[in-house]
Amino acid sequence: MVEEIQETKGKKLNPWILSTIILSALVITLLIFLFRGGITGNVIGDKDIGKLAMDFATSNLNGLSDATLDSVKVVSGVYQINIDAGGQKLSLYFTKDGKWISQGSALYSITGNDVDNQQQTETPIEVPKSNKPVVELFVMSYCPFGTQAEKGLIPVYNLLKNVADIKIRFVSYTMHGEKEDIENSRQICLREEQPSKFIPYLTCFLEASDAAGCLKTAGVDETKLTSCMTNNAAGYTAADAALNTQYGVQGSPTLVINGVEIPVTSDGANYLFNDQKIPFSRSANTYKTIICSLFNTSPSECSQSLSTANPSAGFGSGTSSGSSDASCS
């Protein structure tokens, strides 16, 4: 979970809180604040921002008194400061005028050693409506937070599959070894060439990652699947990768509806979603509420309630009482 940064008067910050910054949330926050006139626009150079960041880190972050500057990069219009703390890498994100640091959905003004909370309590998100919303959830097959999101979305797919275009897609890189490369190929082939088998297979797979058993349970044509994985999977994967680039997908899970990325968190953060305040989560009911709000005319299926519980991360059918906005990125 990304926790709140505390004011630094007389206190030290936890560096690993900042290391969990999600860049997409950062960019949204920075843009909102920019349009409200909160960033001065006086850009400072790489050398100066590096010194400023190191002074901030060594003065305000526990365990970083001996940290060294690794590199300075510009990412999505902000400075990414990469720090080496005894072999552990940490990234901090600053506005280009060096006056603001971002953590999650909050901006903090830096004055000397003081960090003043400038949190945006409501982040506006505008998504166009349509007669048949296009819903795309990007995941890695072994990412525990991707599987959590899938478990929340599948009941919505089963409810709305005839009235909305809902697809599981794949992030254009993997982080969990060869087994993930193979499983991504297996699932993308089922999605494309045996679509009626895909969701039954995935529902089974999310229980215990038993691919062999789930292929049989779902009645998959394994000869056809093997042929697809050998000959066609790379092309299907390339098509998903192109969408990653189009939408700017940076991690698993990433939810895109009608071409707009939607924050998929289970931390209860409030957003103004098309001027409606919605406490986001990875629960089936929250996914349903968001998708149903994007129909030009809401179908009758939207009147049905689904579970409000957050699924557990990883495999299994449990639920999570804790909060998390984590992703594999």
Secondary structure as UniProt FT lines:
FT   TURN            9..10
FT   HELIX           15..18
FT   TURN            19..20
FT   HELIX           23..35
FT   TURN            36..37
FT   HELIX           46..60
FT   TURN            62..63
FT   TURN            65..66
FT   STRAND          68..75
FT   TURN            76..77
FT   STRAND          78..85
FT   TURN            86..87
FT   STRAND          88..94
FT   TURN            96..97
FT   STRAND          100..103
FT   TURN            104..105
FT   STRAND          106..111
FT   TURN            112..113
FT   STRAND          114..117
FT   STRAND          123..125
FT   STRAND          134..139
FT   TURN            141..142
FT   HELIX           144..160
FT   TURN            161..163
FT   STRAND          165..170
FT   HELIX           178..193
FT   HELIX           195..208
FT   HELIX           211..217
FT   TURN            218..219
FT   HELIX           222..231
FT   HELIX           233..247
FT   STRAND          254..257
FT   TURN            258..259
FT   STRAND          260..262
FT   STRAND          270..273
FT   TURN            274..275
FT   STRAND          276..279
FT   HELIX           284..292
FT   TURN            293..294
FT   HELIX           300..303
FT   STRAND          310..311
FT   STRAND          319..320
//
